[in-house]
Amino acid sequence: MFGNGSSRREVLAGSAAMFSLAAWAGASAGRSQDAAKPPALERRRFGKTDMQVAVLGFGGAEIGYEGADQPTVDKLLNAALDAGLNVIDTAECYVDSELKIGSAVGARRKDFYLFTKCGHTSEPPKEGPDWTKAGVLQSIERSLKRLKTDVIDLVQLHSCSLEELKKGECIEGLLEAKKQGKTRYVGYSGDSLAAKWAIESGKFDALQTSINVCDQECIELTLPLAKEKGLGVIAKRPIANAVWRYDARPSNDYHVEYWERLQELAYDFATGPLRTDSSPNGAAGIAMRFTAMQPGVSVLIVGTTKPERWAQNAELLRAGPLAGELHDSIRARWKAASKPDWTGRT
């Protein structure tokens, strides 16, 4: 497969995928039960930690922001865990995402690694960021209760600025939570120069950052450094919000910047029939496989509200790395067309 050495939220609604689990099972009729199981998804060492993570993880933003009901989340997460998922990533500010995850799979806590992000709250009377030491610790306490757990595997500072990182209070809060045994590891979720500073500080075990065909700054700025320092790397937005599906400028402001970049990049696979090709060689498959093969990447975080989607995306990744020529052409096009202000998206 890809191999680590060789090689604020991700929106997947409407993206292509290769097979539904049911369709795959139908194609496998007549085989033994064991033979009918899809091959195990590749697992990678998460930096210097003790975690071996499946290359495809679940991002909890959509189930909160898009208002997925609890029965849907129950079905989605339990089916994904049964199919090989072992990383769930969320954040306190993703509306009620943590509550839904805790309710759905809290009883299966030993079956997966649990990641969340801190420093914000969506609860009144104080809504928004709080990067004080006390604010970070309170954020983590709320997450523990919502997620129905005594310890989180990884807590990350959620896109705080370089200025806040340099002040140090938020880092103090995070490290205190680790000292108290409330989180096993600590990380930073963010991009560009703030992410670079976080890596260089030596305070963090992990980095979550934007990596995709429309967002490649990190491939030279931070990924080599993170790999050198032994950080686990979580790729957010790994398919660039699937912005190739829009014929015109999207009304969703969250998607606009990537859509505008894509007009300049004009990748062949993001135009014409490949936009809706559901095979690993369609737009979604190429984009996901491009992100997965970047050196140092440990796990891709993809969100969805569709119970069948995780298994479909797993099939795309099982196709393995892109051909070298295709990967190199995507990198070359980025270098030729990207502008100085095309920095990593927070």
C-alpha positions in Angstrom: 0.0 0.0 0.0 1.1 3.6 0.6 3.7 3.3 3.4 4.7 6.2 5.7 8.2 6.5 4.4 7.4 6.0 0.7 5.2 8.0 0.1 -11.2 22.7 10.5 -13.2 20.1 8.8 -13.5 18.0 5.7 -16.7 18.0 3.7 -17.4 14.8 1.8 -21.1 15.2 1.0 -21.7 14.4 -2.6 -18.1 13.1 -3.2 -17.6 10.0 -5.3 -16.7 6.6 -3.9 -15.9 3.3 -5.5 -18.2 0.6 -3.9 -20.9 0.5 -1.3 -20.3 -2.2 1.3 -23.5 -3.9 0.2 -22.5 -4.0 -3.4 -19.1 -5.4 -2.5 -20.8 -8.1 -0.4 -23.0 -9.0 -3.3 -20.1 -9.4 -5.6 -18.5 -11.7 -3.0 -21.5 -14.1 -2.9 -20.6 -17.7 -2.8 -17.3 -17.2 -1.1 -16.6 -18.2 2.5 -17.3 -15.7 5.2 -13.6 -15.0 5.8 -12.9 -14.8 2.1 -15.7 -12.3 1.6 -14.1 -9.8 4.0 -12.3 -6.9 2.2 -8.6 -6.8 2.9 -7.5 -4.9 6.0 -6.9 -1.2 5.6 -3.3 -0.2 6.0 -2.1 0.8 9.4 0.7 3.2 10.1 2.7 4.2 13.2 1.5 7.5 14.6 4.7 9.3 15.0 6.6 8.3 18.1 3.5 7.3 20.0 2.3 3.7 20.7 -0.6 4.1 18.3 -1.0 2.1 15.0 -3.6 4.0 13.1 -5.7 2.9 10.1 -4.9 5.3 7.2 -8.5 6.4 7.0 -10.1 8.0 10.1 -13.5 9.6 10.8 -13.9 13.3 11.3 -16.7 14.4 13.5 -17.5 17.9 12.1 -20.4 16.9 9.8 -22.4 15.0 12.3 -22.5 18.1 14.4 -22.8 20.9 11.8 -25.2 19.0 9.6 -27.4 17.8 12.5 -27.2 14.0 12.0 -29.6 12.3 14.3 -28.4 9.8 16.9 -29.6 6.6 15.2 -27.7 7.6 12.0 -24.5 8.3 14.0 -24.9 5.0 15.9 -25.2 3.1 12.7 -22.4 5.0 10.9 -19.7 4.7 13.6 -20.4 1.1 14.7 -20.4 -0.1 11.0 -17.1 1.8 10.4 -15.5 0.3 13.6 -16.6 -3.1 12.5 -15.0 -2.5 9.1 -11.6 -1.4 10.4 -11.9 2.2 11.5 -9.7 2.9 14.6 -9.4 6.7 14.7 -12.2 9.1 15.5 -11.4 12.8 15.5 -13.7 15.6 16.7 -13.7 18.9 18.5 -15.6 20.6 21.4 -16.9 23.3 19.1 -18.5 21.0 16.5 -21.9 21.6 18.0 -23.0 18.3 19.6 -20.5 16.0 17.8 -18.8 14.9 21.0 -22.1 14.0 22.6 -23.2 12.0 19.6 -19.9 10.1 19.5 -19.9 9.4 23.2 -23.4 8.1 23.0 -22.8 6.0 19.8 -19.5 4.3 20.7 -18.6 5.2 24.3 -19.1 1.5 25.2 -16.6 0.5 22.6 -13.8 2.8 23.8 -11.1 0.1 23.6 -11.9 -0.4 19.9 -10.5 3.0 18.7 -8.2 5.9 19.3 -10.1 9.1 20.3 -8.8 12.5 19.2 -10.4 15.8 20.0 -9.6 19.5 19.9 -9.8 22.1 22.6 -9.8 25.9 23.2 -13.3 26.7 22.0 -16.8 26.2 23.3 -20.2 26.2 21.6 -21.9 26.5 25.0 -23.4 29.7 26.4 -22.7 32.0 28.1 -19.2 32.0 26.8 -19.0 30.9 23.2 -15.8 31.1 21.1 -12.1 30.7 21.8 -10.4 30.8 25.2 -6.7 30.2 25.1 -5.9 30.7 28.8 -4.6 27.8 30.8 -7.8 27.6 32.7 -9.9 27.8 29.5 -8.0 25.0 27.9 -8.4 22.7 30.9 -12.1 23.5 31.2 -12.5 22.7 27.5 -10.9 19.3 28.0 -13.1 18.6 31.0 -16.2 19.2 29.0 -14.9 16.9 26.2 -14.2 14.1 28.7 -17.8 14.2 29.9 -19.4 14.5 26.5 -17.3 11.7 25.1 -18.0 9.4 28.1 -14.4 8.6 28.8 -11.7 9.1 31.5 -8.9 9.7 29.1 -8.5 11.0 25.5 -5.7 9.6 23.3 -4.9 12.9 21.7 -6.0 16.5 22.5 -5.1 19.2 20.1 -5.1 23.0 20.3 -7.7 24.0 17.7 -6.2 26.4 15.2 -5.0 29.0 17.7 -2.8 31.7 16.3 0.9 31.9 16.2 0.6 34.8 18.7 -1.4 32.6 21.2 1.1 29.8 20.8 4.0 32.1 21.6 2.2 33.4 24.7 2.3 29.8 26.0 -0.7 29.7 28.2 -2.6 27.3 26.0 0.3 25.0 25.8 0.6 25.0 29.6 -3.0 24.0 29.9 -2.6 21.2 27.4 0.6 19.9 29.1 -1.1 20.1 32.5 -4.0 17.9 31.2 -1.4 15.4 30.0 0.3 15.5 33.4 -3.1 14.8 35.1 -3.7 11.8 32.8 -6.6 13.3 31.0 -4.9 12.9 27.6 -2.1 10.6 26.6 -0.7 12.8 23.9 -1.0 16.4 22.8 -1.1 18.1 19.4 -1.6 21.2 17.4 -4.3 21.5 14.7 -3.5 24.3 12.2 -1.5 25.4 9.2 1.3 27.5 7.8 3.7 29.4 10.1 1.8 28.6 13.2 2.1 24.9 12.4 5.8 25.2 11.7 6.3 27.0 15.0 4.4 24.3 16.8 6.6 21.5 15.4 9.8 23.4 16.2 8.7 24.1 19.7 9.1 20.4 20.7 6.0 20.5 22.8 3.7 18.4 20.6 3.3 14.8 19.7 1.1 15.4 16.6 0.1 17.8 13.9 -3.2 18.1 12.2 -3.0 20.2 9.0 -4.7 20.7 5.6 -3.2 18.5 2.8 -4.9 18.1 -0.6 -4.6 18.7 -4.3 -5.7 22.4 -3.7 -3.7 22.9 -0.5 0.0 21.8 -0.8 1.9 24.4 1.1 2.6 21.9 4.0 4.3 19.4 1.7 7.4 21.5 1.7 6.8 23.8 4.7 5.9 21.5 7.5 5.6 17.8 6.6 9.3 17.1 6.3 9.9 18.8 9.6 7.1 16.9 11.3 8.5 13.6 10.0 12.0 14.5 11.1 10.7 15.4 14.6 8.6 12.2 14.8 5.2 13.8 15.0 2.1 11.9 14.0 0.4 13.7 11.1 -3.3 13.9 10.6 -4.4 15.2 7.2 -7.6 17.3 7.3 -9.6 18.2 4.2 -7.9 15.4 2.3 -10.2 15.7 -0.8 -10.4 19.5 -0.8 -14.1 19.6 0.0 -14.7 17.8 -3.3 -15.0 21.2 -4.9 -14.8 19.8 -8.5 -18.6 18.9 -8.1 -19.5 22.6 -8.4 -20.1 23.9 -12.0 -20.3 27.5 -10.7 -18.9 29.3 -7.6 -20.4 27.6 -4.6 -22.7 29.4 -2.2 -21.0 27.7 0.8 -18.3 30.1 1.8 -16.3 27.3 3.3 -15.8 25.8 -0.1 -15.1 29.0 -2.2 -11.4 29.3 -1.8 -10.6 25.8 -2.9 -13.0 26.1 -5.8 -11.3 29.3 -6.9 -7.9 27.6 -6.7 -9.2 24.6 -8.7 -10.1 26.9 -11.5 -6.5 28.0 -11.8 -5.1 24.5 -11.3 -7.3 22.9 -13.9 -6.4 19.3 -13.2 -7.5 16.9 -15.9 -9.0 14.6 -13.3 -11.2 17.4 -11.9 -12.9 18.1 -15.2 -15.3 16.3 -17.5 -16.5 12.7 -16.7 -13.8 12.1 -14.1 -15.6 14.4 -11.7 -18.2 11.8 -11.1 -16.2 8.7 -11.8 -16.7 6.5 -8.7 -13.5 4.4 -9.2 -10.2 5.0 -7.6 -9.2 6.8 -10.8 -12.0 9.3 -10.5 -11.5 12.8 -8.9 -12.3 11.7 -5.4 -10.1 8.6 -5.6 -7.2 10.4 -7.1 -7.4 13.3 -4.6 -7.6 11.0 -1.6 -4.8 8.8 -2.8 -2.6 11.8 -3.5 -3.0 13.0 0.1 -2.4 9.5 1.6 0.9 9.1 -0.1 2.5 12.2 1.1 5.6 11.3 3.2 4.9 11.5 6.9 1.1 11.4 6.7 -0.3 9.0 9.3 -4.1 9.2 8.9 -6.7 11.0 6.7 -9.7 12.4 8.5 -12.8 12.4 6.4 -16.3 13.3 7.7 -19.7 12.2 6.6 -23.3 11.7 7.7 -23.8 8.7 5.4 -23.5 5.3 7.2 -22.1 3.6 4.0 -19.5 6.2 3.2 -16.5 5.1 5.4 -16.4 1.7 3.8 -16.6 3.3 0.3 -13.7 5.6 1.0 -11.7 2.7 2.4 -12.1 0.9 -0.9 -10.7 4.0 -2.7 -7.6 3.9 -0.5 -7.1 0.1 -0.9 -6.3 0.8 -4.6 -2.9 2.0 -3.4 -0.6 4.8 -4.4 -1.1 6.9 -7.6 1.2 6.3 -10.5 4.4 8.3 -10.0 3.8 10.3 -13.1 0.3 11.3 -12.0 1.5 12.3 -8.6 4.4 14.3 -10.0 2.1 16.1 -12.5 -0.2 17.2 -9.6 2.8 18.6 -7.8 4.2 20.3 -10.9 0.9 21.9 -11.7 0.7 23.3 -8.1 4.1 24.7 -8.4 3.3 26.4 -11.7 -0.1 27.8 -10.8 -0.1 28.4 -7.0 0.0 32.0 -5.7 1.9 33.3 -2.7 -1.3 33.7 -0.7 -2.4 30.1 -1.2 -1.4 29.2 2.3 -2.8 26.3 4.3 -6.5 26.6 5.2 -7.3 26.6 8.9 
